[in-house]
């Protein structure tokens, strides 16, 4: 299989698996336990937190472990709004956020809060001036992601952070797609989420960075884990794996980004020049891995299915919810016609992809597009 869906998830690095195996097999004590088995894993948990904090450029007590990016986003949005209840009831959320944020914002609407969803421009960029315009006296929370998961478009988070600071608004920056790829923007936000399976770590694990002094209530009540803000027995093996994976990603960032961008750029160049009726979605300031391309006369679902049968894994911008395919909210918000939205496919490259794989994928893509178009003609 040629795997071109690295924004969806990535395989585990071999050294991550080795590091985790120790804590799954030999050192399995509960880090909250008093005995020596527990004390050993408590130290491992502490080390993992220290390592992740150092890589993120923050202090260890600003890192809270979670089950991933969805929980981090839910917690930041709901926890910050509830902590600031009485000070305002308005949220500013970009219209291209991951459902973790969009759906959390919709949950708050059910409880009487108001949300302004800010649209991107046609390149997929959320403009700082639009965030500024959306701010009200009663705004308490803002979410604009570091880079979008469908288009890869990188957002002006420094400027948006500045606007939030000026307005005393809690700023959450979803860094799920950028951790290990871009420098972590700890300085410009109150909180940020990362997810370890996006950088060759284990699935179902991530972290919330929460700047000291930022108001938040807990969502998961229970034991005293995560300094009393997130109950539940700690996932030591995944914390250890996440730290090793992030360390690998940061250490090899320049090298991997350059290699991935080169493969991606050659792929995009060939697709756009060799297949008629193709359109690249998203401006040029994108993550090195992403290429979101629409194909006239195809649907993204059919193309992804046919590519899968030919041995290439990609994803569409569309989400499948309750058995129904819904068009990408991101491409729709960018103002594209329905045909362009529905014919989009996301190709995301990773460090294990090769130039040969990308070339083979172009050939298979050409034949898949031709097949679909011939049926529809
Ligand atoms: N935020 C973004 C931008 C994502 O791309 C994803 C996952 O694709 C998430 C949040 C959710 O992360 P997780 O899979 O860890 O729940």
Boltz pocket constraint, residues with backbone or C-beta under 6 A from the ligand:
constraints:
  - pocket:
      binder: B
      contacts: [[A, 7], [A, 8], [A, 67], [A, 68], [A, 69], [A, 70], [A, 71], [A, 73], [A, 98], [A, 100], [A, 145], [A, 147], [A, 148], [A, 149], [A, 174], [A, 176], [A, 177], [A, 194], [A, 195], [A, 196], [A, 204], [A, 205], [A, 206]]
      max_distance: 6.0
